[in-house]
Amino acid sequence: MRLTIRHETRYQFSTPVKYGLQQMRKTPKSSHQQQVLSWRTKVIGGQSELSYEDHHNNTVELISFGGEQELTLVSEGEVEISDTHGIVGRHRSVTPLWLFLNSTARTKAGPGVKALVRNTPTLAPLEQLHALAGVIRDAVSFEVGASQADWGAEEAIAAGKGVCQDHTHIFLCCARALGHPARYVSGYLMLNDRTAQEAMHAWAEAHIDGLGWVGFDVSNGISPDTRYVRVATGLDYSEAAPVSGTRIGGMGENLSVEIDVAQQ
């Protein structure tokens, strides 16, 4: 399947920014199941300084800006996707697999995670991880706007509701507790009922001996198919966030995001 993607992030400020620096992770990479046919980035109100690959093989663009009250970042292109039933394949990074067994502030296991792990049946690794996704989905319902951006896994479990970011953090905690390296994935998802969206999607990948990395979308109850475009990975959201950074000045920030994903 060939998908066309346009992702616009716009910052508006009531007073000019003295200086700002943004890290942008919006660029998908070609792999055995997805081929990037074209991709381009346009910066309005700032300057693209450089692009590099981080320790997760994510493409990171550094954007500087200052003296303006508006910054617009537009990324767009075409990607060809083939269906591998969620299997990404062998670990290709210089980052060691054992790193993905480590917890972070957002993926620290507490009583909620431990209870979900106890409720997950003992099965072969692939079947067990699919069962885990079901256990999480039953315990934490998907509800847009239900959680805070800085929530970790335990906060979402305690609330009993959350969004794809929360489902992914919970899965990472539980999978690591079961002995499986696991990582956060940020990317694009073509929805069946509309093309316009306000945020990127998130899902998890766990490493299984003999298969390599395998994707699990807890929120939708499936493994990624030809509607999914992988962009960035990390130990949690903070390492795969589409845009992050810092600035001096610029009061009264207003952020708007427009994403359009459609089949060509």
N, C-alpha and C positions, 0 to 999 in steps of 0.2 A: 504494500500500500504506500502511495506517495502522499505526504502531508505537507501543506503549506502553513507556515507559522509566522505570526507577527506579535511581538511582545514590546509594549511601550510602557516605560516607567517615567512618571513626571513628578518632579518636586517643585513646589511653589512656596516662596517665602515672603513674609510681609516686609522684611528688611533684607538688604543684600548680604550674601555670604562673603565673609572676608577670605576664607580659604577652605576648601573641602577636598577630600580624597575618597573615592568610592572603589570598592572591589566588586566587579560584576562577573557573575557566573551564569550566563544565559546561552552559551555556545555549545551545542551538542557535538559529539565526536563520532567519527566513523568507527564501527566495530563489526564483528561478524554478523550481527543481526540488524544493524542500521547503517545506512550510507548517507552521509551529508552531501547533497548535490550542490547546494549553494548556501552561503550564510554571510551576512554583512551586518555591521553595527554602525549606527549613526548617532553622533553626540551633538546636541544642540544646547548651547549655553555652557559648554565645558570643552575639555580637550582630552583625547585619548593619548595616554603617556606611553604605555607599553602593554604587551600581552605575554603571559608565561603559563607554564603548566606547574601546578602545585604538587604536593606529595601524594595526592589522590588521583593524579592525572587529569584534574579538572583544568579547563582553559579559563584563566582569570585575566580580565582586562582591568587595568588601572585607569580611572578617570579623574582628572583634576578639574576644579572649577572655583571661581571666585569673582567677586564684583558683580554678580548677577543675582536676580531674584527668582530665576527659573532655570531648571536643568531637566532636559528630556533625553532619555536613553531609549533608542529604538533598535531592536534586534529582529531580523527576519530572514527567512530562507525556506528551503525545501529539503525534506528528508525522506528517504525510501526505507521502509520497514519491512522485514520479513518475520514470519511467525516461528519462534523457536520454543513456544510453550513456556516462556518465562526463563529459559536457561540462557544465561549470559556466557558461561564457560569458565575456563581456567583463570586463575588469578594472574594478571599481567603487570601488576605494579611492583615497584621496588619496595613499597611499604610491606612489611612482613604481615602474614596472616594473623599472628598472635595479637597484633595491635587491635584487631576488630573484636577481640574478646574483652577489651577494656571498657569500663563504664565512664560516663561523663556526668556533669551536673544534671543534665536532662534525662540521662538513662541510668540513674542509680537505682538499683533494686531495693525495694522496701517490702513491707508486709503485703501490699497489693499485688506486686509482681510475683512474690513467692506463692501467693494463693492461686494465681493463674497458672503457674508452673505445676503446682500440685494437681490442678484440675485437667492438665493436659495428659492424655494417655501415652503410655510407653509403646512406641511403634518404631518402624524403620525411620531413619532421619527425614526423608522427604514427606512421608505420610504424617509423621509427628508434627512437622512444621506447618503443614496444611491444617492439621487439627488445632494447633496453637492459634492460627489465625482465626479460626471459628470460635474458639474460646474467648479470644479478645473481643471479637465483634459482638458476641452475646453479652459480654460484661460492660462494654463501653459503646453506647449507641452513637452513630454519626449524626451530628447536629451542627449546622453552619452557625458560626459565631458563638458556640457554646464555651469555648476555652480562651484563655489568655495566651498571648504570643510567647511568653516566657515559661509556660507550664512545662513541667517534666512529666515523666510517665506516671509517677505516683499521684500527682494532682489530678490527672485525667481519670485514673482508675477510681479515685475517691469521689469524683464528681459523677462518674458513670456515663459521661458523654464527652464528645470531643470531635475533632476534625482529623483529616488524613495525617497531619503532622503528629498528632497525639497517638493515633493508632500505630504509626511507624515507630515512634519512640518506645511504646510499650512492647511491640514485637521485638525490637532490638534488645531490650532488657531481658525478656524471657528467653529468646534464642541464645543469647550469651550465657544465661544461667544454665541452659541445657547443654552447653559446651560447643555451640556453633558460632564461628565468627560471623558477625552481621554488620551491615552498614546501611546508612540512610541514603536514599536516592531522591533527587529533585529532578523533575522533568515536566514534559508536556503530555497532556492526555486529550485526545479528541473525544468530545462528549457526543452522545447519540442524539440529544434533543436540541443542541444549540452549538454555535461555533464561538461566541463571545464568552470570555471568562474574566475573572478578576484576580486569579492567583494561579501559580503553578501547582502541579500535583506532587504528592510525595508517596513513596512506597519503600519497602525494605528489600534487601537482598541478603541471603544467608549462604554461607559456603558449605557445600556438602561434598564429601569425598566421592570421587568418581564422576561428579557432575560439574563441580566448580560453583560459581555464583548462580543462584536461582532467585528470581523475583517473587515477592508476595505483596499484593495489594490488599491489605486487611479491609480497608473501607469498602471496596467493591467486591470482596470475596473471590478474587481470581488472581491468577498469575498474569503478568503483563503480556499483551498481544500486540497486534499491528497498529493499535491506536496509541501506543506509548512511545515516547521519545525520551531516552535517557540523556541527562545533561550533566549533573554533578553528583558526586558521592562524598560521604564523610562519616565520621563517628556519630554525628547527630546533625540537626538542622543547621547549627552555626557554621559548620564546615562546608555546607552545600547551599547556603542561602543565595538566592539570585543576585541580591545587591546588599552590601554591607559597607560601612565606612565611618568616617568622622568628619566633623566640620567645625570651623570657628565662625561665630556669628550666624546670621540667618534666623531670625525669630519667626514664630507663627508658621511652622511647616505644615504644608498640605500635600499629601501623597496620593496619587491616583495611578492605578495599574489597569491596562487594557491588554488582554491576550486574545488572539484569534487563532484557532486551530481548525483546519478544515481539510478534507480529502480533495486532492486536486482532480 
